[in-house]
Amino acid sequence: MYFITPLLAVLALINITAHAQDFPAKPVRMVVNFPAGGPSDAIARPLAQRVTEIWHQPVVVDFRGGAAGNIGADHVAKSAPDGYTFLLISGSFLTNPALTTNLPFDPIRDFAPVTPAASSGIILVANPSLPARSVKELIALARKQPGKLNFASSGTGGSLHLSAEYFRILAGISLLHVPYKGAGPALIEVVGGQVDMMFIALPPTLPHIKNGRLRAIGMGSAQRSPGLPDLPTIAEQGVAGYEVNSHFGVLAPGATPRDLIQKLNAALVQALQSAYVKERFAAIGTDAISSTPDQYAAFIKSEMAKWAQVVKKSGVRSD
């Protein structure tokens, strides 16, 4: 009996190593924790296509939406840590821990970061009737009329809502939140003048900015956008430390062996650096990005800490 247990352990290790060396030997699933047709879909499909070509094994996109992304995330957290199932996350994964007290998984322990995948700028836009053309003028106006200016969002506790709350906290102003069921309806109301302003991803705003139906106030990203090179960032305009992007990345189940994480990272980074993926992402106003697993793990922890502070200071709770 004393000889069997060590032997089994050695055999198990050999088996895992052999599987890792042959990986992938069958189709792989990329779980997307939001429904098909949304921003995550537009990131997942070209990425899966390119990785399929690299591995010569199908990468199947598996949509498991619901509960602000938590259903799909929980499925991957409880999946076999064999490299054959991984998760494409969006910004909600970074904010949900601060908004939800009963998550069915531990967002740090139950996942192994692989690489970031995509990032796009968040922009602050306003209806042209608002008498403010810059962040400085907007802050001055808000201080003269505390709680009178309002902003739209895609829903309470969502990334667009928290982007505005983060701005409000750093700027030291009071704004009224007007939530909608989605970014599209919210944007329509800002264009129509029913709401003063909102934070939103850049691409859907560009036609309205160009035809004068929206006014661009500032970019939320660290750098100016190539699409609007003359528009200063919010940080440039005096709100020091403000940086918000629409984020996507890849995670594997937490117990996935390190060598498999490295294999996943190598294939995904190669795909993300390909002209095909960069062009597909650029068409929707998004940049392909990548890093090492350790760098991505540090980013996730930093972002979760940042948004936890925003939620705490703003008192926001999810619906």
Buried (B, 14 or more C-beta within 10 A) or exposed (E): EEEEEEEEEEEEEEEBEEBBEEBBEEEBBBBBBBEEEBBBBBBBBBBBBBBBBBBEBBBEBBBBBEBBBBBBBBBBBEBEBBBBBBBBBBBBBBBBBBBBEEBBBEBEEBBBBBBBBBBBBBBBBBBBEBEBEBBBBBBEBBEEEEEEBBBBBBBBBBBBBBBBBBBBBBBEBEBEBBBBEBBEEBBBBBBEEEBBBBBBBBBBBBEBBEEEBBBBBBBBBEEBBEBBEEBBBBBBBBBEEBBBBBBBBBBBBBEBBEBBBBBBBEBBBBBBEBEEBBEBBEEBBBBBBBBBBEEBBEBBBEBBEBBBEBBEEBEBEBE
